[in-house]
Amino acid sequence: MERRFEQQLGILRKKLIQMASIVETAIANAVNSLKERDSELARSVVTHDEQVDVVELEIDKQCIDLLALQQPMAVDLRFITSAMKITNNLERMGDLAVNIAERVIPLNQEPQLKPLIDIPIMANIAQTMVKDSIDAFVNKDTALAQSVYQRDSTVDALNDQIFRELLTYMMEDPGNITRAVHLMFISQHLERIADHSTNIAEEVVYIVKGRVVKHRGHSLNES
């Protein structure tokens, strides 16, 4: 019975990694579709969103079955309940990748407003946060998890900087407004992706240490 339970946990872990891989690819493709002005790539992000939803439903069902039938305790209970939260964060990141792609498509039909500098930097940090939050989960690495949510403030600062710069473009010429608004939303979506990565990193600390770090300054040294 115990061996079967461990096998089921292993399957759950693999499905989470599978879902994370799909989401990482969607984010990367959405960002590349912006940088390369590739509308076909953006459309592919939108059309493949269903893959994330399918795996999410599979994981949720498996988690509910494990909770109902196995009545897990301690670290296993934390893992299963956190898996459901991680899945939700991954699903939201997948939706945000689609939102970015949907902004890219009309944006690519217009002349480029300005050279992209800060958004690619922001995207790179956010994408690294996604990858590292999942690696921290797979390896139960709380130090890596902490490094993820320490980067969140950098992304927030870049988002604020991008907003101010684009607002200037809008004030200078009303003809810039539509393109600037698309870029503002893309920046906000990247900022939200970083937030969801932070949420996953926080769940890693909870799984490994049984410690809730939300709203507590993200210190692993607190009792």
C-alpha positions in Angstrom: 0.0 0.0 0.0 2.8 2.4 1.0 4.7 1.5 -2.2 1.7 2.3 -4.4 1.2 5.6 -2.6 4.9 6.5 -3.3 4.4 5.6 -7.0 1.3 7.8 -7.2 3.2 10.7 -5.6 6.0 10.1 -8.3 3.4 10.3 -11.1 2.0 13.5 -9.6 5.4 15.0 -9.5 6.1 14.1 -13.1 2.8 15.6 -14.2 3.7 18.8 -12.4 7.0 18.9 -14.2 5.2 18.2 -17.5 2.8 21.0 -17.0 5.7 23.4 -16.0 7.5 22.5 -19.2 4.5 23.3 -21.3 4.1 26.6 -19.6 7.8 27.5 -19.8 7.6 26.9 -23.6 4.4 29.0 -23.9 6.1 31.9 -22.1 9.3 31.6 -24.2 7.3 31.5 -27.4 5.2 34.5 -26.4 8.2 36.6 -25.6 10.0 35.5 -28.8 7.0 36.3 -30.9 7.3 39.9 -29.5 11.1 40.2 -30.0 11.0 38.6 -33.4 7.7 40.2 -34.5 6.5 36.7 -35.3 2.7 36.6 -35.3 2.5 33.0 -36.4 4.4 32.0 -33.3 2.1 34.2 -31.2 -0.9 32.4 -32.7 0.6 29.0 -31.8 0.8 30.1 -28.2 -2.9 30.8 -28.2 -3.9 27.6 -29.9 -1.9 25.4 -27.7 -3.3 26.7 -24.4 -5.6 23.8 -24.1 -2.7 21.5 -23.3 -2.1 23.3 -20.0 -5.8 23.0 -19.0 -5.9 19.3 -19.7 -2.9 18.5 -17.5 -4.2 20.8 -14.8 -7.5 18.8 -14.6 -5.5 15.6 -14.4 -3.4 16.9 -11.6 -6.4 18.2 -9.6 -8.2 14.9 -9.9 -5.1 13.0 -8.8 -4.6 15.3 -5.8 -8.2 14.9 -4.7 -8.1 11.1 -5.1 -4.9 11.0 -3.0 -6.3 13.2 -0.3 -9.6 11.2 -0.1 -8.2 7.7 -0.4 -4.8 7.8 1.2 -5.3 10.4 4.0 -1.7 11.5 3.9 0.2 13.0 6.8 2.9 15.6 7.4 5.2 16.2 4.4 3.1 14.1 2.0 0.0 16.1 2.9 1.9 19.4 2.4 3.2 18.2 -1.0 -0.3 17.3 -2.3 -2.0 20.4 -1.1 0.9 22.5 -2.4 0.8 20.7 -5.7 -2.8 21.9 -6.2 -1.6 25.5 -5.6 1.4 25.1 -7.8 -0.9 23.8 -10.6 -3.1 26.8 -10.2 -0.1 29.2 -10.5 1.1 27.3 -13.6 -2.3 27.5 -15.2 -2.4 31.3 -14.6 1.1 31.7 -16.1 -0.1 29.8 -19.2 -3.0 32.2 -19.4 -0.7 35.1 -19.1 1.5 33.8 -21.9 -1.6 33.7 -24.1 -2.5 37.2 -23.0 1.0 38.4 -24.1 0.6 36.6 -27.5 -2.8 38.1 -28.0 -1.2 41.6 -27.5 1.7 40.8 -29.9 -0.5 39.9 -32.8 -2.1 43.4 -33.3 1.2 45.1 -32.2 3.1 43.4 -35.0 0.8 44.9 -37.5 2.0 48.4 -36.6 5.5 50.0 -36.9 7.6 49.3 -33.9 7.1 52.0 -31.3 10.6 51.9 -29.9 13.5 49.5 -29.7 12.7 46.8 -27.1 15.2 47.1 -24.2 13.7 46.8 -20.8 10.9 44.3 -21.7 13.3 41.6 -22.9 15.4 42.1 -19.7 12.2 41.8 -17.6 11.1 38.8 -19.6 14.5 37.1 -19.1 14.3 37.5 -15.4 10.7 36.3 -15.2 11.5 33.3 -17.4 14.4 32.4 -15.2 12.2 32.8 -12.1 9.7 30.3 -13.6 12.5 27.8 -14.3 14.2 28.2 -11.0 10.9 27.9 -9.0 10.2 24.5 -10.7 13.8 23.4 -10.2 13.5 24.3 -6.5 10.3 22.2 -6.3 11.9 19.2 -8.1 15.1 19.3 -5.9 13.4 20.5 -2.7 15.9 23.4 -2.8 14.8 26.1 -0.4 17.9 28.3 -1.1 17.0 28.4 -4.8 13.4 29.1 -3.9 14.5 32.1 -1.8 16.5 33.4 -4.7 13.4 33.3 -6.8 11.3 35.6 -4.6 14.2 37.9 -3.9 14.2 38.7 -7.7 10.6 39.7 -7.7 11.3 43.3 -6.6 13.6 43.7 -9.6 10.8 42.8 -12.0 8.4 45.1 -10.2 10.9 48.0 -10.6 11.3 47.3 -14.3 7.5 47.2 -14.7 7.3 50.6 -13.1 10.1 52.0 -15.3 8.5 50.6 -18.5 5.1 52.1 -17.5 6.7 55.6 -16.9 8.6 55.5 -20.2 5.5 54.4 -22.2 3.4 57.0 -20.6 5.8 59.6 -21.9 5.4 58.3 -25.4 1.7 58.5 -25.1 1.8 62.1 -23.8 4.1 63.1 -26.6 2.0 61.8 -29.4 -1.6 60.4 -29.2 -0.7 58.2 -32.2 1.5 56.2 -29.9 -1.3 55.3 -27.4 -2.5 52.0 -28.9 1.0 50.5 -29.3 2.1 51.8 -25.9 -1.0 50.3 -24.2 -0.2 46.9 -25.7 3.4 47.1 -24.4 2.1 48.2 -21.0 -0.1 45.2 -20.7 2.7 42.9 -21.9 4.9 44.3 -19.1 2.2 43.8 -16.6 1.7 40.2 -17.7 5.4 39.5 -17.3 5.2 41.0 -13.8 2.3 38.7 -12.9 4.3 35.7 -14.2 7.1 36.6 -11.8 4.5 36.9 -9.0 3.2 33.4 -9.7 6.8 32.1 -9.8 7.2 33.7 -6.4 4.1 31.9 -5.2 5.5 28.5 -6.3 8.8 29.2 -4.6 6.9 30.0 -1.4 5.1 26.6 -1.7 8.5 24.9 -2.0 9.5 26.3 1.4 6.2 25.1 2.9 6.6 21.6 1.5 10.2 21.2 2.7 10.2 23.1 6.0 6.5 23.3 6.8 7.0 27.1 7.1 4.7 29.7 5.7 6.7 32.6 4.2 3.9 34.6 2.6 3.6 38.1 4.0 6.6 37.6 6.3 9.4 39.3 4.4 10.5 36.0 2.8 13.0 35.1 5.4 13.9 31.5 5.8 15.5 32.2 9.2 12.2 33.0 10.9 10.9 30.5 13.3 
